[in-house]
Amino acid sequence: MDNYQIARRAQIGVIIPSTNTGVEYDLQKFILDGVSWHPSRFWIELRNWADEVDETGDDENAVFERFLDIMRGEIPISLRNVMSAKVNHIMLGMSAETFWGGVEGNIAFENAVREHIGDVSLTTGATATREALECFGAKRISVITPYPQVGDDNVRQYFTEIGYEVKHVKGLNRPSATAIAETPIQDVLAAVREVDGDDVDAIIQCGTNLSTVDLFPVLEHTLQKPLIPINVATVWHALRACGINDKVTGKGRLLEEF
């Protein structure tokens, strides 16, 4: 991309739900010379999931799955819009859908996205966290999420299918899409304490609207093991996919070491 005056190294399109503020907060921590991030939102109706449970009589798991169904229909519009900027990589700033249905579900989802982006390279949360864990050689992991039980079940399925012993999955079961970004810090810290142990090699945080970029790098020193926020994993994966191997300090071992 030498012919570009700006972002000559990489222009990365980022697909995020309209309700998400966590991804952009985290991206603003990663300002690299010659790299630009280009968020493209897709519409998500602003609703409290508990209200929908009351109105429909469905349980919270069914409501959350309906939320994902809406996302599937809206994502192609967001992809269309950002591809018009001639970005040279696509990063998905939403994670639940990338774990849904385990390995087969992830493959099917990525293939569906590639139908819209052609030969442009792709980063998803599931693939990025898998490759991040491979860097550290972890075998036994725990996960924290903002999801209800059905989301946690799919996360567990994915990591189990790719060969990890999943010790604990702690879902914070936030009441709405926007409430994920409003999760109290003490709740995140309590979740980490709950899932940690001497038998845990690494801790993953899923849910892109749940920012832990300010917490996990410090906790890595305290707990003496890798703690990988999904937004850091996707940033790392996207940069490396674009041939950008800059080491970034202060944002966790993944970007400092690999």
Secondary structure as a PSIPRED ss2 file (coil, helix, strand):
# PSIPRED VFORMAT (PSIPRED V4.0)

   1 M C   1.000  0.000  0.000
   2 D C   1.000  0.000  0.000
   3 N C   1.000  0.000  0.000
   4 Y C   1.000  0.000  0.000
   5 Q C   1.000  0.000  0.000
   6 I C   1.000  0.000  0.000
   7 A C   1.000  0.000  0.000
   8 R C   1.000  0.000  0.000
   9 R C   1.000  0.000  0.000
  10 A E   0.000  0.000  1.000
  11 Q E   0.000  0.000  1.000
  12 I E   0.000  0.000  1.000
  13 G E   0.000  0.000  1.000
  14 V E   0.000  0.000  1.000
  15 I E   0.000  0.000  1.000
  16 I E   0.000  0.000  1.000
  17 P E   0.000  0.000  1.000
  18 S C   1.000  0.000  0.000
  19 T C   1.000  0.000  0.000
  20 N C   1.000  0.000  0.000
  21 T C   1.000  0.000  0.000
  22 G H   0.000  1.000  0.000
  23 V H   0.000  1.000  0.000
  24 E H   0.000  1.000  0.000
  25 Y H   0.000  1.000  0.000
  26 D H   0.000  1.000  0.000
  27 L H   0.000  1.000  0.000
  28 Q C   1.000  0.000  0.000
  29 K C   1.000  0.000  0.000
  30 F C   1.000  0.000  0.000
  31 I C   1.000  0.000  0.000
  32 L C   1.000  0.000  0.000
  33 D C   1.000  0.000  0.000
  34 G C   1.000  0.000  0.000
  35 V E   0.000  0.000  1.000
  36 S E   0.000  0.000  1.000
  37 W E   0.000  0.000  1.000
  38 H E   0.000  0.000  1.000
  39 P E   0.000  0.000  1.000
  40 S E   0.000  0.000  1.000
  41 R E   0.000  0.000  1.000
  42 F E   0.000  0.000  1.000
  43 W C   1.000  0.000  0.000
  44 I C   1.000  0.000  0.000
  45 E C   1.000  0.000  0.000
  46 L C   1.000  0.000  0.000
  47 R C   1.000  0.000  0.000
  48 N E   0.000  0.000  1.000
  49 W H   0.000  1.000  0.000
  50 A H   0.000  1.000  0.000
  51 D H   0.000  1.000  0.000
  52 E H   0.000  1.000  0.000
  53 V H   0.000  1.000  0.000
  54 D H   0.000  1.000  0.000
  55 E H   0.000  1.000  0.000
  56 T H   0.000  1.000  0.000
  57 G C   1.000  0.000  0.000
  58 D C   1.000  0.000  0.000
  59 D C   1.000  0.000  0.000
  60 E H   0.000  1.000  0.000
  61 N H   0.000  1.000  0.000
  62 A H   0.000  1.000  0.000
  63 V H   0.000  1.000  0.000
  64 F H   0.000  1.000  0.000
  65 E H   0.000  1.000  0.000
  66 R H   0.000  1.000  0.000
  67 F H   0.000  1.000  0.000
  68 L H   0.000  1.000  0.000
  69 D H   0.000  1.000  0.000
  70 I H   0.000  1.000  0.000
  71 M H   0.000  1.000  0.000
  72 R H   0.000  1.000  0.000
  73 G H   0.000  1.000  0.000
  74 E H   0.000  1.000  0.000
  75 I H   0.000  1.000  0.000
  76 P H   0.000  1.000  0.000
  77 I H   0.000  1.000  0.000
  78 S H   0.000  1.000  0.000
  79 L H   0.000  1.000  0.000
  80 R H   0.000  1.000  0.000
  81 N H   0.000  1.000  0.000
  82 V H   0.000  1.000  0.000
  83 M H   0.000  1.000  0.000
  84 S C   1.000  0.000  0.000
  85 A C   1.000  0.000  0.000
  86 K C   1.000  0.000  0.000
  87 V C   1.000  0.000  0.000
  88 N C   1.000  0.000  0.000
  89 H E   0.000  0.000  1.000
  90 I E   0.000  0.000  1.000
  91 M E   0.000  0.000  1.000
  92 L E   0.000  0.000  1.000
  93 G C   1.000  0.000  0.000
  94 M C   1.000  0.000  0.000
  95 S C   1.000  0.000  0.000
  96 A H   0.000  1.000  0.000
  97 E H   0.000  1.000  0.000
  98 T H   0.000  1.000  0.000
  99 F H   0.000  1.000  0.000
 100 W C   1.000  0.000  0.000
 101 G C   1.000  0.000  0.000
 102 G H   0.000  1.000  0.000
 103 V H   0.000  1.000  0.000
 104 E H   0.000  1.000  0.000
 105 G H   0.000  1.000  0.000
 106 N H   0.000  1.000  0.000
 107 I H   0.000  1.000  0.000
 108 A H   0.000  1.000  0.000
 109 F H   0.000  1.000  0.000
 110 E H   0.000  1.000  0.000
 111 N H   0.000  1.000  0.000
 112 A H   0.000  1.000  0.000
 113 V H   0.000  1.000  0.000
 114 R H   0.000  1.000  0.000
 115 E H   0.000  1.000  0.000
 116 H H   0.000  1.000  0.000
 117 I H   0.000  1.000  0.000
 118 G C   1.000  0.000  0.000
 119 D C   1.000  0.000  0.000
 120 V C   1.000  0.000  0.000
 121 S E   0.000  0.000  1.000
 122 L E   0.000  0.000  1.000
 123 T E   0.000  0.000  1.000
 124 T C   1.000  0.000  0.000
 125 G H   0.000  1.000  0.000
 126 A H   0.000  1.000  0.000
 127 T H   0.000  1.000  0.000
 128 A H   0.000  1.000  0.000
 129 T H   0.000  1.000  0.000
 130 R H   0.000  1.000  0.000
 131 E H   0.000  1.000  0.000
 132 A H   0.000  1.000  0.000
 133 L H   0.000  1.000  0.000
 134 E H   0.000  1.000  0.000
 135 C H   0.000  1.000  0.000
 136 F H   0.000  1.000  0.000
 137 G C   1.000  0.000  0.000
 138 A C   1.000  0.000  0.000
 139 K C   1.000  0.000  0.000
 140 R E   0.000  0.000  1.000
 141 I E   0.000  0.000  1.000
 142 S E   0.000  0.000  1.000
 143 V E   0.000  0.000  1.000
 144 I E   0.000  0.000  1.000
 145 T E   0.000  0.000  1.000
 146 P C   1.000  0.000  0.000
 147 Y C   1.000  0.000  0.000
 148 P C   1.000  0.000  0.000
 149 Q H   0.000  1.000  0.000
 150 V H   0.000  1.000  0.000
 151 G H   0.000  1.000  0.000
 152 D H   0.000  1.000  0.000
 153 D H   0.000  1.000  0.000
 154 N H   0.000  1.000  0.000
 155 V H   0.000  1.000  0.000
 156 R H   0.000  1.000  0.000
 157 Q H   0.000  1.000  0.000
 158 Y H   0.000  1.000  0.000
 159 F H   0.000  1.000  0.000
 160 T H   0.000  1.000  0.000
 161 E H   0.000  1.000  0.000
 162 I C   1.000  0.000  0.000
 163 G C   1.000  0.000  0.000
 164 Y C   1.000  0.000  0.000
 165 E E   0.000  0.000  1.000
 166 V E   0.000  0.000  1.000
 167 K E   0.000  0.000  1.000
 168 H E   0.000  0.000  1.000
 169 V E   0.000  0.000  1.000
 170 K E   0.000  0.000  1.000
 171 G E   0.000  0.000  1.000
 172 L C   1.000  0.000  0.000
 173 N C   1.000  0.000  0.000
 174 R C   1.000  0.000  0.000
 175 P C   1.000  0.000  0.000
 176 S E   0.000  0.000  1.000
 177 A C   1.000  0.000  0.000
 178 T H   0.000  1.000  0.000
 179 A H   0.000  1.000  0.000
 180 I H   0.000  1.000  0.000
 181 A H   0.000  1.000  0.000
 182 E H   0.000  1.000  0.000
 183 T C   1.000  0.000  0.000
 184 P C   1.000  0.000  0.000
 185 I H   0.000  1.000  0.000
 186 Q H   0.000  1.000  0.000
 187 D H   0.000  1.000  0.000
 188 V H   0.000  1.000  0.000
 189 L H   0.000  1.000  0.000
 190 A H   0.000  1.000  0.000
 191 A H   0.000  1.000  0.000
 192 V H   0.000  1.000  0.000
 193 R H   0.000  1.000  0.000
 194 E H   0.000  1.000  0.000
 195 V H   0.000  1.000  0.000
 196 D C   1.000  0.000  0.000
 197 G C   1.000  0.000  0.000
 198 D C   1.000  0.000  0.000
 199 D C   1.000  0.000  0.000
 200 V C   1.000  0.000  0.000
 201 D C   1.000  0.000  0.000
 202 A E   0.000  0.000  1.000
 203 I E   0.000  0.000  1.000
 204 I E   0.000  0.000  1.000
 205 Q E   0.000  0.000  1.000
 206 C C   1.000  0.000  0.000
 207 G C   1.000  0.000  0.000
 208 T C   1.000  0.000  0.000
 209 N C   1.000  0.000  0.000
 210 L C   1.000  0.000  0.000
 211 S C   1.000  0.000  0.000
 212 T C   1.000  0.000  0.000
 213 V C   1.000  0.000  0.000
 214 D C   1.000  0.000  0.000
 215 L C   1.000  0.000  0.000
 216 F H   0.000  1.000  0.000
 217 P H   0.000  1.000  0.000
 218 V H   0.000  1.000  0.000
 219 L H   0.000  1.000  0.000
 220 E H   0.000  1.000  0.000
 221 H H   0.000  1.000  0.000
 222 T H   0.000  1.000  0.000
 223 L H   0.000  1.000  0.000
 224 Q C   1.000  0.000  0.000
 225 K C   1.000  0.000  0.000
 226 P C   1.000  0.000  0.000
 227 L E   0.000  0.000  1.000
 228 I E   0.000  0.000  1.000
 229 P E   0.000  0.000  1.000
 230 I H   0.000  1.000  0.000
 231 N H   0.000  1.000  0.000
 232 V H   0.000  1.000  0.000
 233 A H   0.000  1.000  0.000
 234 T H   0.000  1.000  0.000
 235 V H   0.000  1.000  0.000
 236 W H   0.000  1.000  0.000
 237 H H   0.000  1.000  0.000
 238 A H   0.000  1.000  0.000
 239 L H   0.000  1.000  0.000
 240 R H   0.000  1.000  0.000
 241 A H   0.000  1.000  0.000
 242 C C   1.000  0.000  0.000
 243 G C   1.000  0.000  0.000
 244 I C   1.000  0.000  0.000
 245 N C   1.000  0.000  0.000
 246 D C   1.000  0.000  0.000
 247 K C   1.000  0.000  0.000
 248 V C   1.000  0.000  0.000
 249 T C   1.000  0.000  0.000
 250 G C   1.000  0.000  0.000
 251 K C   1.000  0.000  0.000
 252 G C   1.000  0.000  0.000
 253 R H   0.000  1.000  0.000
 254 L H   0.000  1.000  0.000
 255 L H   0.000  1.000  0.000
 256 E H   0.000  1.000  0.000
 257 E H   0.000  1.000  0.000
 258 F C   1.000  0.000  0.000
